[in-house]
């Protein structure tokens, strides 16, 4: 349940949000180009370019839900982001994230070799891959408590995604972003969905509630 008002933290071009919402109150991203693309979708009431590690441009206790899809692993200053999330989230509100865990690089290296794994990890700029206990301690420090963790993404699914995100797909993705998304989202879903029933995975969905 996404209680409103909702903030999409690291909204990118907004395409992911279209899978969940017809309308969403707010989105923020570090990239001005991404915000411009998200604005063209006409699903966000408000959009801002912002460095969320320093300041989310909304008042204290403004949102009931803040969600972030596959963003936090790209942010060096995770604690700065969590601090701002806690500030702008009202008491009882939920912080909902998907991210990868600290086993990501090792599992990928075992499957495809160190060189490929490290090259891929560098290309997609993973700089913050942490365990659930790390997340729990950090969130508690900022008045957030984990209420649910759902693991997902098998190594087989990840390898398919590595292939799917190779350079051969980059040109159509840049030239025809909306068409590319419409053609590929079902394929991505078919890759990820079978791994939702895992006891452990390379990634996880985490829900934390503000005290």
Secondary structure, DSSP 8 states (H G I E B T S, - for coil): ---SSEEEET-TTSTGGGGT-S-EEEEEES-HHHHHHHHTTT-EEEEEE--TTT--SS-TT-EEEEEEES-GGG-S-HHHHHHHHHHHEEEEEEEEEEEE-TTHHHHHHHHH-HHHHHHHHHHTT------HHHHHHHHHHTTEEEEEEEEE--HHHHHHHHHHTSGGGHHHHHH-HHHHHHHHHHHHHHHHHTTTT-SS-SEEEEEEEE-
